[in-house]
Amino acid sequence: MAINEAVGLPVSAAQKKRSFERKAVLSVLGLLVLATLAGFGPTYYFKLQTAVSEYRLITSIHAALMVAWIGVFALQIYLVRRKLVAVHMKLGMAAIGLAVLLVVVGYLTAISAAKFGTAAAPADIPPLSFLIVPFGDIVLFAGFFAAAVYYRKQPAIHKRMMLLTAFNFMPAAVARIPIASLQSLGPVWFFGFPDLMLIILLVIDTWRNRRLEPAFALGALLLIASHPIRLAMMESEAWLAAARWMTGG
C-alpha cells in the first residue's frame, strides 16, 4: 500500500483523516453561523437599519468586525478545499490585522457595556461583575489565534486552534437565542452547549486519529475550565477591583 510520507500513514488513511478534518471544520463553521444568526439576528442583524441607531457606535463596529471574521474564516476554508494554500497563507497573515482590531474593539465594547450598561447583559448580574465574561473571551481569542499563527506551518494543529477561536465565540451568541426555556438555564445552556459540542469533537477527533492532539486538548481544557472559573470569580473583590480600574470607576 502506498504511504503518505508527510504523515507516515497509508494514503487511504491520510485521505480519511483530511476528509474528517474538513467535515469537522465545516460543521463548526456552520454551528457558529447558525448560533450567530439565531442569537444576534433578531436583536441586530435582521433589523440592521434601526439597530445601527439603537446601539452605540462601538457596538456596531464590533458587530461588523465579527461578520468580517466569520467571512474570512469561511473563505480560508474554501481556499484550502481548492488547494490554494499559498493564497490561504497570505490571507491568514493579513487576517492578523483583523484579529488585532477584534481584540481592541471587543475590549472597548466590553468596557462600554460595563460603564454604561447594555440590554444584552443579564439583568440580574452587575455590569462590573459580568465584564469578566467578555474579557475572558477576548483574552482566550487572542491566545488561540496567536497559537494558530505560531503553528501555521503545522496544519493539523493550526486548524484545531482556529476551531477553538470559533468555539470561544459561541456562548455569546447561544446566550441570546430567544427561547425562554433555554435562556432560563443560564450558564448551563450558553456555556454548557458549546462545551458539550467541543468535548464531542475532541473525543471523535481522538478516536478517528488514534491519538489525542495535546495542543487541542490543552486548548479545549483551558476554554471549558475558564467558564466556571469566570463565574466563580465575577463577584470576587480581586476581579471587581480590576474591573473598576479598567472602567475608570
C-alpha angles and dihedrals in degrees: 000000000000117000127219100226094200094064103014093238132123109268093247091052092048090050091050090050092052091046091053092047091051091050091047093051092047091048093052091046090050091049091050093049093048092047091048093049093044094045106035099022099079094045101037125353098047092051098036097151094059096030093064090059095040097053130058117265093247089056092052091049089051091050091051092049091051091054089048091050093051089047092053090046090054093045092051090054090050092050092052092048089052089049091241090141096154091055089044091055094046092050089047092057090047089051089065087079090053090049091052090051090050091053094047096042092041090054093047091048092051092048091048091052091049093050101041104020131240135221089231094067120087109268093222096054120076112242094240091052093047091051089082090070099060091033089058090048091054094048094047093046090053091049096047093046092047088052090049090054091046091051095040091122091052101066097189093057093036092057093049093050089053090050088055091055088055094049089047091061097046103081093061090056096039091052090059098051101124099234109120096204090056096042089052089065090065116188091000086069107032095040098026099054097053090041091053091050090050092050091050091050091048092051094047091045091052093046095048094047096039090230141073111244101226097207092048092046092048092048092048091049091049093050096046094044091050091066100064090035091057092047091050094048101042095090096039119116091232092059095041090052090052091047092050089051093050093049094042091242 
